[in-house]
Amino acid sequence: MTSVFVFNGDRSSFPSAVFGDRASAIAWISQHGLSGTLTEYPMGEGVYDWAVKNGHFKPKRADQESSQFIQGFTSALQWHAHFQNGAQRA
């Protein structure tokens, strides 16, 4: 899977950075002492489609195939890490 790493700062509505590799993202977060979440996203594919295609999610009701559901969908199986003042939290 080709992916990108997206950083969302605490209490932010929009991402503040996108990186092509995890190490660069973590270095940037550390350099600036940031707090928030770094999440890996599949490139060129929505998370909903990725999760369905890989068997991580199977819609069980009609509303789980609606645009409202899909536009807010995330998967716990996406790699992610939480940061506080630039340090990764356990």
C-alpha positions as CSV (number, residue, x, y, z in Angstrom):
1,M,0.0,0.0,0.0
2,T,1.3,3.4,-0.9
3,S,0.4,5.8,1.9
4,V,0.8,9.2,3.4
5,F,1.0,10.4,7.0
6,V,-1.3,13.2,8.0
7,F,-0.9,15.2,11.2
8,N,-3.9,16.8,12.9
9,G,-3.1,19.1,15.8
10,D,-5.1,19.0,19.0
11,R,-8.3,21.0,18.6
12,S,-7.7,21.6,14.9
13,S,-10.4,21.2,12.3
14,F,-7.9,20.6,9.4
15,P,-4.6,18.8,9.0
16,S,-1.5,20.9,9.3
17,A,0.9,18.6,7.4
18,V,1.1,15.6,5.1
19,F,4.3,13.5,4.7
20,G,5.4,10.7,2.4
21,D,7.0,8.8,5.2
22,R,6.6,8.3,9.0
23,A,10.1,9.2,10.0
24,S,9.9,12.7,8.4
25,A,6.5,13.3,10.0
26,I,7.7,12.3,13.5
27,A,10.9,14.5,13.1
28,W,8.7,17.5,12.1
29,I,6.3,17.0,15.0
30,S,9.3,16.7,17.4
31,Q,11.1,19.7,16.0
32,H,8.1,21.9,16.7
33,G,6.9,20.3,19.9
34,L,3.5,19.6,18.6
35,S,0.5,17.9,20.1
36,G,-2.0,15.9,18.1
37,T,-2.4,12.7,16.1
38,L,-0.4,11.3,13.2
39,T,-2.4,8.9,11.0
40,E,-1.4,6.8,8.0
41,Y,-3.9,7.1,5.1
42,P,-3.9,5.0,1.9
43,M,-2.9,7.1,-1.1
44,G,-5.4,7.5,-3.9
45,E,-8.2,5.6,-2.1
46,G,-10.7,6.5,0.6
47,V,-10.4,4.8,4.0
48,Y,-13.9,3.4,3.6
49,D,-13.0,1.7,0.3
50,W,-9.6,0.5,1.6
51,A,-11.3,-1.0,4.7
52,V,-14.0,-2.8,2.7
53,K,-11.5,-4.0,0.0
54,N,-9.2,-5.5,2.7
55,G,-12.0,-7.1,4.7
56,H,-11.6,-4.7,7.7
57,F,-15.2,-3.5,7.4
58,K,-18.3,-5.0,6.0
59,P,-21.4,-2.8,5.8
60,K,-24.3,-4.4,7.7
61,R,-27.0,-1.8,7.1
62,A,-28.0,0.5,4.3
63,D,-26.9,3.6,6.2
64,Q,-23.4,2.2,6.4
65,E,-23.2,2.7,2.6
66,S,-24.5,6.3,2.6
67,S,-22.4,9.4,1.8
68,Q,-22.9,10.7,5.3
69,F,-21.4,7.5,6.8
70,I,-18.5,7.2,4.3
71,Q,-17.4,10.9,4.6
72,G,-16.8,10.4,8.4
73,F,-15.4,6.9,8.2
74,T,-12.1,6.0,9.9
75,S,-10.6,2.7,10.8
76,A,-8.9,1.7,14.0
77,L,-6.7,-0.5,11.8
78,Q,-5.0,2.6,10.3
79,W,-1.6,3.1,11.9
80,H,-1.7,6.2,14.1
81,A,0.2,7.7,17.0
82,H,-0.6,10.4,19.6
83,F,1.9,13.1,20.4
84,Q,2.2,15.5,23.4
85,N,4.6,18.4,23.1
86,G,6.5,16.6,20.3
87,A,6.9,13.3,22.2
88,Q,5.0,10.2,21.2
89,R,2.6,9.0,23.9
90,A,2.2,5.3,24.6
